[in-house]
Amino acid sequence: MTVPPSPNPVLTQSELRGALQATSDKGFILRNVRLQQAVTVPDFKPDATDGFFRADVAIASGRIDAIAPAGSMASDTGLAAVEAGSRVLIPNFVDCHTHIDKGHVLQRAAPSDGTFAGAAASMRADRAAHWTAEDVARRMDFALRCAFHHGTRALRTHIDSHPPQDRISWPVLSRVREEWRGRIDIQGSSLFPLPMVRDPDFLDRIVGHVKAADGVLGAGVYPDPDLDGLLRTIIETATRHGLDLDFHADETADPSSDCLRHIAEAVLRSDHEGHVLVGHCCSLALQDAATADETLDKVAEASLSVVALPACNLYLQDRRTDATTPRWRGVTLLHEMHDRGIQVSLASDNIRDAFHAYGDLDMLDAFRLGTRVGHLDHPANDWIVTATANPARAMRMDDAGVLHAGSGADFILFEGRSWSEILSRSESGRIVVRDGTPIAAPLPSYSELDGLADA
């Protein structure tokens, strides 16, 4: 596609950051930005099939005052005008599936063979040996500083809730949520094997942790002879306490694993009116078309949301220990879900632990990888909602993920002027704006994590 030329001299990214910083206290008009129809209200006529349109955005008192077609906004508003040079502007990211209680343990964790089973064993050992309140808090804070730097406004983190870890990590999460209030909105979701709901005392205690932290009731779901009964128990518990639900499901290459279908059927049989988010759903892509279609129809009917985790699933799924190449890449049926109106998100998942040895909680990485692996292009049009508006809705954060007059001036201004330009480079110079002001939050140094093994 052809990027429209800028009518004025184009500032460098550093100069643009400085201009926004200098005018943020009095407000400004950001002229000639490229906005995405899917995450902007109103959605003016796009320039091409990629869904972008050129616009002027007025910012005052930390909020978006107005959005208008490029060149149509009056110049006598009293606000300084800053030329953006057709750069792309999108809302801040929302990351709805992370594990910041696990992150950044790779340097000390027991070696893993890269398989799911090997990763689980490594992390169980690390949790038992090291996960004190101080250790969890340090690693959470490090991860959140990375996410904030990269432009994330809100995230949901799963909290390993196996006793006795639940009594350690949930109070830490509540404290960290308060410390980060106003920078990143944090939601916690419990994580434990679903069969543990058979213990009513355990389930009551987890519900107490979740409610105290304004969190979500979640569990890992695996094939079980009593799967429907287990799901009934957790869904009825969530309904009784007014809690949303979040499940890990079908994180396997075994096509016989059909937990997603069981979850959809259980929700349809229930009185639960909250949000239900299901992560991974890898095995769905290996099932025959008729089976997958039947499941997806039920997912749509039950109004479930699904989050795909391309980085972690690429890392673990079809991992072979005989030095042979994987034959599939673990990503669920994104297009088929999208076509049915199922709300699909992308997220970071694990970072620098045995489940995924890499990552920095940069949602641009998740979107870039999802685009390439899932062919979310040709056309790209509205897929950016998977990193912004859709996860915001899944987290009940309707004020996030979309730009409109009256919303907070929370956005990312990239150097790139198209998806090709943005997704071809790291965009390390992106300008993250919160409340109308560019943030000045450097990435933390890995040296801060030195000594964690001795903590």
NORFENPE-V592690 format. One record per residue. N is the residue number from 0. RES is the residue in one letter. SS is DSSP state (H for helix, E for strand, L for the rest). OMEGA is omega in whole degrees, -180 to 180 (* if undefined). NEAR is the number of other C-alpha atoms within 10 Angstrom. Layout:
BEGIN
N/RES/SS/OMEGA/NEAR
N/RES/SS/OMEGA/NEAR
END
This chain:
BEGIN
0/M/L/-180/10
1/T/L/178/8
2/V/L/180/14
3/P/L/-180/14
4/P/L/177/10
5/S/L/-179/15
6/P/L/-177/12
7/N/L/177/12
8/P/L/-175/9
9/V/L/177/15
10/L/L/170/14
11/T/L/180/12
12/Q/H/178/17
13/S/H/178/12
14/E/H/180/11
15/L/H/177/19
16/R/H/180/20
17/G/H/180/13
18/A/H/179/18
19/L/H/179/22
20/Q/H/-177/17
21/A/H/-175/15
22/T/H/-171/19
23/S/L/-177/21
24/D/L/-179/14
25/K/L/-177/14
26/G/L/-177/24
27/F/E/170/25
28/I/E/176/27
29/L/E/-173/21
30/R/E/171/27
31/N/E/170/27
32/V/E/175/26
33/R/E/180/30
34/L/E/-180/28
35/Q/E/-180/26
36/Q/H/-171/21
37/A/H/-176/20
38/V/H/-179/23
39/T/E/173/19
40/V/E/-2/14
41/P/L/-180/13
42/D/L/-178/19
43/F/L/-179/18
44/K/L/-178/12
45/P/L/178/15
46/D/L/-177/15
47/A/L/-176/12
48/T/L/-178/11
49/D/L/176/18
50/G/L/178/20
51/F/E/170/27
52/F/E/-180/22
53/R/E/-174/24
54/A/E/168/22
55/D/E/-179/25
56/V/E/178/26
57/A/E/-179/24
58/I/E/178/28
59/A/E/178/21
60/S/L/176/16
61/G/L/-178/20
62/R/E/174/19
63/I/E/-178/23
64/D/E/-179/19
65/A/E/172/16
66/I/E/-177/25
67/A/E/176/19
68/P/E/-177/18
69/A/L/178/17
70/G/L/-176/13
71/S/L/-177/11
72/M/L/-177/17
73/A/L/-179/11
74/S/L/-178/11
75/D/L/-178/7
76/T/L/-176/11
77/G/L/178/11
78/L/L/176/18
79/A/E/179/19
80/A/E/179/19
81/V/E/-178/19
82/E/E/-176/20
83/A/L/175/27
84/G/L/178/24
85/S/L/176/26
86/R/L/178/23
87/V/E/177/24
88/L/E/178/25
89/I/E/175/23
90/P/E/172/30
91/N/L/-179/28
92/F/E/171/31
93/V/E/-174/33
94/D/E/-167/31
95/C/E/178/29
96/H/E/178/29
97/T/E/177/22
98/H/L/-175/23
99/I/L/173/25
100/D/L/180/26
101/K/L/-165/25
102/G/L/172/26
103/H/L/174/26
104/V/L/-171/23
105/L/L/-175/21
106/Q/L/-177/16
107/R/L/-174/15
108/A/L/177/20
109/A/L/-179/16
110/P/L/177/14
111/S/L/179/18
112/D/L/179/14
113/G/L/177/20
114/T/L/178/19
115/F/H/-179/21
116/A/H/179/12
117/G/H/179/16
118/A/H/-179/20
119/A/H/179/15
120/A/H/179/16
121/S/H/-177/20
122/M/H/175/21
123/R/H/-180/14
124/A/H/-180/13
125/D/H/179/19
126/R/H/-178/19
127/A/H/-174/11
128/A/H/-165/11
129/H/H/-167/18
130/W/L/170/18
131/T/L/178/15
132/A/H/-179/16
133/E/H/-179/15
134/D/H/-179/19
135/V/H/-178/20
136/A/H/-179/20
137/R/H/-177/17
138/R/H/175/19
139/M/H/-177/21
140/D/H/178/17
141/F/H/-179/20
142/A/H/-178/21
143/L/H/176/23
144/R/H/175/20
145/C/H/-179/19
146/A/H/-180/23
147/F/H/178/23
148/H/H/-175/21
149/H/H/175/27
150/G/L/177/27
151/T/E/179/29
152/R/E/-177/26
153/A/E/174/26
154/L/E/171/27
155/R/E/176/24
156/T/E/172/25
157/H/E/-179/29
158/I/E/177/25
159/D/E/-170/23
160/S/L/174/22
161/H/L/175/17
162/P/L/2/11
163/P/L/-174/10
164/Q/H/-178/16
165/D/H/-178/19
166/R/H/179/15
167/I/H/-169/17
168/S/H/-178/23
169/W/H/174/25
170/P/H/176/16
171/V/H/179/20
172/L/H/-179/24
173/S/H/179/19
174/R/H/-180/13
175/V/H/177/17
176/R/H/-180/18
177/E/H/180/12
178/E/H/-176/12
179/W/L/-179/15
180/R/L/-178/10
181/G/L/175/12
182/R/L/175/15
183/I/L/174/20
184/D/E/-172/16
185/I/E/172/24
186/Q/E/175/22
187/G/E/175/26
188/S/E/179/27
189/S/E/176/25
190/L/E/177/24
191/F/L/178/21
192/P/E/-174/15
193/L/H/-180/20
194/P/H/180/19
195/M/H/178/14
196/V/H/176/19
197/R/H/179/13
198/D/L/-175/9
199/P/H/179/11
200/D/H/177/10
201/F/H/-177/15
202/L/H/178/17
203/D/H/-180/13
204/R/H/179/13
205/I/H/177/24
206/V/H/178/21
207/G/H/177/15
208/H/H/-176/25
209/V/H/-178/22
210/K/H/179/16
211/A/H/-179/12
212/A/L/-176/19
213/D/L/-173/14
214/G/L/-173/24
215/V/E/179/27
216/L/E/-176/27
217/G/E/-180/31
218/A/E/173/27
219/G/E/-174/18
220/V/E/180/25
221/Y/L/178/19
222/P/L/-177/14
223/D/L/179/13
224/P/L/-179/8
225/D/L/-175/10
226/L/H/-178/18
227/D/H/178/15
228/G/H/178/14
229/L/H/178/19
230/L/H/178/22
231/R/H/-179/17
232/T/H/-176/18
233/I/H/179/21
234/I/H/177/25
235/E/H/177/17
236/T/H/179/18
237/A/H/180/20
238/T/H/-178/17
239/R/H/-177/11
240/H/H/179/13
241/G/L/-177/15
242/L/L/169/24
243/D/L/-176/22
244/L/E/179/23
245/D/E/-177/25
246/F/E/160/26
247/H/E/-177/24
248/A/E/170/23
249/D/L/177/26
250/E/L/-173/24
251/T/L/175/21
252/A/L/-180/21
253/D/L/-177/14
254/P/L/179/16
255/S/L/178/13
256/S/L/-175/21
257/D/L/-178/22
258/C/H/179/26
259/L/H/178/28
260/R/H/180/22
261/H/H/179/18
262/I/H/180/26
263/A/H/-179/22
264/E/H/179/18
265/A/H/178/20
266/V/H/180/24
267/L/H/179/15
268/R/H/-171/11
269/S/L/174/12
270/D/L/-177/12
271/H/L/-179/20
272/E/L/180/13
273/G/L/178/17
274/H/L/176/17
275/V/E/179/25
276/L/E/180/24
277/V/E/-178/27
278/G/E/175/26
279/H/E/178/26
280/C/L/-174/28
281/C/H/-173/28
282/S/H/180/25
283/L/H/-177/30
284/A/H/-180/18
285/L/H/179/20
286/Q/L/178/17
287/D/L/-171/10
288/A/H/-178/11
289/A/H/179/9
290/T/H/180/14
291/A/H/180/19
292/D/H/179/15
293/E/H/179/11
294/T/H/-177/21
295/L/H/176/22
296/D/H/179/16
297/K/H/176/19
298/V/H/178/25
299/A/H/-179/17
300/E/H/-179/16
301/A/L/-180/18
302/S/L/174/20
303/L/L/169/24
304/S/E/-178/23
305/V/E/175/27
306/V/E/177/28
307/A/E/-176/27
308/L/L/-169/27
309/P/H/-177/28
310/A/H/-178/26
311/C/H/-179/22
312/N/H/173/24
313/L/H/-176/18
314/Y/H/-172/19
315/L/H/-169/25
316/Q/L/-179/22
317/D/L/174/20
318/R/L/-177/21
319/R/L/-178/14
320/T/L/180/10
321/D/L/177/6
322/A/L/173/7
323/T/L/-173/8
324/T/L/177/10
325/P/L/-177/13
326/R/L/175/10
327/W/L/-168/13
328/R/L/164/20
329/G/L/-176/29
330/V/L/-177/25
331/T/L/-172/25
332/L/L/-174/19
333/L/H/-177/21
334/H/H/-180/14
335/E/H/176/13
336/M/H/180/19
337/H/H/-179/13
338/D/H/178/9
339/R/L/-178/13
340/G/L/176/13
341/I/L/-178/22
342/Q/E/-176/23
343/V/E/176/25
344/S/E/167/31
345/L/E/180/32
346/A/L/-173/31
347/S/L/-176/27
348/D/E/-174/29
349/N/L/177/27
350/I/L/173/24
351/R/L/171/17
352/D/E/-175/22
353/A/L/177/31
354/F/L/177/26
355/H/E/-170/22
356/A/L/-172/18
357/Y/L/174/17
358/G/L/-176/19
359/D/L/-174/20
360/L/L/175/30
361/D/L/-177/19
362/M/H/173/23
363/L/H/175/21
364/D/H/180/19
365/A/H/-180/22
366/F/H/178/24
367/R/H/-178/19
368/L/H/178/19
369/G/H/179/23
370/T/H/-176/18
371/R/H/-176/12
372/V/H/-177/15
373/G/H/-178/16
374/H/L/179/13
375/L/L/-179/19
376/D/L/-179/13
377/H/L/2/8
378/P/L/176/11
379/A/L/-175/15
380/N/L/-165/18
381/D/L/-175/16
382/W/H/178/21
383/I/H/177/25
384/V/H/-179/25
385/T/H/180/25
386/A/H/-175/27
387/T/L/-172/28
388/A/H/-177/27
389/N/H/177/30
390/P/H/176/32
391/A/H/178/25
392/R/H/180/19
393/A/H/180/24
394/M/L/-179/24
395/R/L/178/13
396/M/L/-174/15
397/D/L/178/13
398/D/L/-179/13
399/A/L/172/25
400/G/L/180/27
401/V/L/178/24
402/L/E/175/28
403/H/E/177/20
404/A/L/-178/18
405/G/L/179/14
406/S/L/176/16
407/G/E/180/23
408/A/L/-178/25
409/D/L/-175/26
410/F/E/177/26
411/I/E/178/21
412/L/E/-177/26
413/F/L/171/24
414/E/L/-180/24
415/G/L/-178/20
416/R/L/179/22
417/S/L/178/19
418/W/H/179/17
419/S/H/180/11
420/E/H/-178/14
421/I/H/-174/18
422/L/H/179/17
423/S/H/180/11
424/R/L/-178/11
425/S/L/-176/12
426/E/L/179/16
427/S/L/179/10
428/G/L/179/13
429/R/L/180/21
430/I/E/179/25
431/V/E/-177/26
432/V/E/175/24
433/R/E/-179/20
434/D/L/175/19
435/G/L/-177/26
436/T/E/176/23
437/P/E/179/22
438/I/L/176/16
439/A/L/-175/11
440/A/L/-178/12
441/P/L/173/11
442/L/L/176/15
443/P/L/179/15
444/S/L/177/10
445/Y/H/180/9
446/S/H/177/7
447/E/H/-179/11
448/L/H/179/16
449/D/L/179/12
450/G/L/-180/10
451/L/H/-178/16
452/A/H/-179/14
453/D/H/-173/8
454/A/L/*/10
END
